[in-house]
Amino acid sequence: MTLSLTLGALVRARRIELGYSQDDLALRAGLTRSFIWRFESGRTQPTIETFSKIASALNLRASKLLLQAETIQENQYKST
């Protein structure tokens, strides 16, 4: 799994954990639902600014999400 797919999966999991729809997250982050869908599915990569908006809307720091994604990537690499 690529880093962008991992980040998208983490965002989706957190969004669902908070009970947010893609529309809810988009509204909170000042983005479109279409962008959230494309990001969660790995079809687009946000800028750092946009990623920070998404993280803030999920009550997280962007650095925490990146660290989680990197840890997942490292664990996947070690298991192959």
C-alpha positions in Angstrom: 0.0 0.0 0.0 1.4 3.4 -0.9 1.7 6.2 1.6 -1.1 8.2 0.0 -3.4 5.2 0.2 -2.4 4.6 3.9 -3.1 8.3 4.7 -6.5 8.1 3.0 -7.4 5.0 4.9 -6.4 6.6 8.2 -8.5 9.7 7.4 -11.4 7.5 6.5 -11.1 5.5 9.7 -10.9 8.6 11.8 -13.8 10.2 10.0 -16.0 7.2 10.6 -14.8 6.9 14.2 -16.1 10.5 14.7 -19.4 9.7 13.0 -18.7 12.2 10.1 -19.9 11.7 6.6 -17.6 12.7 3.7 -19.9 15.8 3.4 -19.4 16.6 7.1 -15.6 16.4 6.8 -15.6 18.4 3.7 -17.6 21.2 5.3 -15.4 21.2 8.4 -12.2 21.3 6.3 -13.5 23.8 3.7 -13.2 21.3 0.9 -15.6 19.4 -1.4 -17.0 16.0 -0.8 -15.5 14.9 -4.1 -12.0 15.9 -2.9 -12.4 13.9 0.3 -13.6 10.9 -1.6 -10.6 11.2 -4.0 -8.2 11.5 -1.1 -9.6 8.6 0.9 -9.5 6.4 -2.2 -5.9 7.4 -3.1 -6.9 9.1 -6.3 -5.4 12.5 -5.3 -2.7 13.8 -2.9 -3.5 17.0 -1.0 -1.0 19.8 -0.5 0.4 20.2 3.0 -2.0 23.1 3.6 -5.0 21.0 2.6 -3.8 18.0 4.5 -3.5 20.2 7.6 -7.1 21.4 7.1 -8.3 17.8 7.0 -6.3 16.8 10.1 -7.6 19.8 12.0 -11.2 18.9 11.0 -10.6 15.5 12.5 -9.2 17.0 15.7 -5.7 15.7 14.9 -2.3 17.1 14.1 -1.1 16.5 10.5 2.2 15.3 12.0 0.4 12.6 14.0 -1.4 11.2 10.9 1.9 11.2 9.0 3.7 9.4 11.8 0.9 6.8 11.9 1.1 6.3 8.2 4.9 5.9 8.2 4.7 3.4 11.0 2.1 1.3 9.1 4.3 1.5 6.0 7.4 0.4 7.9 5.5 -2.5 9.4 4.3 -3.6 6.0 7.8 -3.3 4.6 9.2 -5.5 7.4 6.6 -8.2 7.0 7.4 -8.7 3.3 
